[in-house]
Amino acid sequence: MNITNEDIKEVLMEVPEGHRHVRTRISLKDGTEFIFQEAAMANIVRAFITVKTHPEKTSVRLKGRRSEKRKTGYAEWQLIEE
């Protein structure tokens, strides 16, 4: 699925009531909605910035995996750069 700017009806980024972390909702004109947790968006943004600013890197691949050894407060499921 290729999503263009013209396919997007609305993007809402907010901290929902009763939550502490940002959620991002992307609503498409066809009624499809994607809701991303803060950690997912943070990883996507970091990958984007790396590709845009790194003098040699032209791609970044993030793979989801369970992390047994993680920092306090971090989720068990992580998107890790390969």
C-alpha positions as CSV (number, residue, x, y, z in Angstrom):
1,M,0.0,0.0,0.0
2,N,1.4,3.4,-1.1
3,I,-0.1,6.2,0.9
4,T,0.3,9.7,-0.6
5,N,-0.4,13.1,0.9
6,E,-3.6,13.3,-1.1
7,D,-4.8,10.0,0.5
8,I,-4.7,11.5,4.0
9,K,-7.8,13.2,5.4
10,E,-6.4,14.0,8.8
11,V,-3.5,13.4,11.2
12,L,-4.2,13.8,14.9
13,M,-1.3,13.7,17.4
14,E,-2.3,13.9,21.0
15,V,-2.0,12.5,24.5
16,P,-5.4,10.9,25.1
17,E,-7.2,11.5,28.3
18,G,-6.0,9.1,31.0
19,H,-2.7,8.4,29.1
20,R,0.8,9.7,29.4
21,H,2.1,9.0,25.9
22,V,1.4,10.5,22.5
23,R,-0.8,8.6,20.1
24,T,-0.9,9.5,16.4
25,R,-4.0,8.7,14.4
26,I,-3.8,8.9,10.6
27,S,-7.2,8.9,8.9
28,L,-7.4,8.2,5.2
29,K,-10.0,9.5,2.8
30,D,-11.3,5.9,2.3
31,G,-12.1,5.6,6.0
32,T,-9.0,3.5,7.0
33,E,-7.4,4.6,10.2
34,F,-3.9,3.9,11.6
35,I,-3.1,4.5,15.3
36,F,0.5,4.5,16.3
37,Q,1.9,4.5,19.8
38,E,4.5,7.0,20.8
39,A,7.4,4.5,20.6
40,A,6.5,3.5,17.1
41,M,6.4,7.1,15.9
42,A,9.6,7.9,17.7
43,N,11.4,5.0,15.9
44,I,10.0,6.0,12.5
45,V,11.0,9.6,13.0
46,R,14.5,8.6,14.0
47,A,14.9,6.4,11.0
48,F,13.6,9.2,8.7
49,I,16.1,11.7,10.1
50,T,18.9,9.2,9.8
51,V,18.2,8.6,6.1
52,K,17.7,12.4,5.4
53,T,20.8,13.6,7.2
54,H,23.4,10.8,7.2
55,P,26.1,11.4,4.6
56,E,26.2,7.8,3.4
57,K,23.1,5.9,4.6
58,T,20.3,5.6,2.1
59,S,18.1,3.2,4.0
60,V,17.2,2.1,7.5
61,R,15.3,-1.1,8.3
62,L,13.6,-1.5,11.7
63,K,12.6,-5.0,12.8
64,G,10.2,-5.7,15.6
65,R,11.4,-8.1,18.3
66,R,11.0,-8.9,21.9
67,S,13.8,-7.4,24.1
68,E,14.6,-9.3,27.3
69,K,17.5,-6.9,28.2
70,R,16.0,-3.4,28.1
71,K,16.2,-0.2,30.1
72,T,13.8,0.4,32.9
73,G,10.5,1.8,31.6
74,Y,11.0,0.5,28.0
75,A,8.5,-1.7,26.4
76,E,9.2,-5.4,25.9
77,W,8.5,-5.2,22.1
78,Q,11.0,-2.9,20.4
79,L,11.7,-1.8,16.8
80,I,15.4,-2.3,16.4
81,E,17.6,-1.0,13.6
82,E,19.2,-3.8,11.5
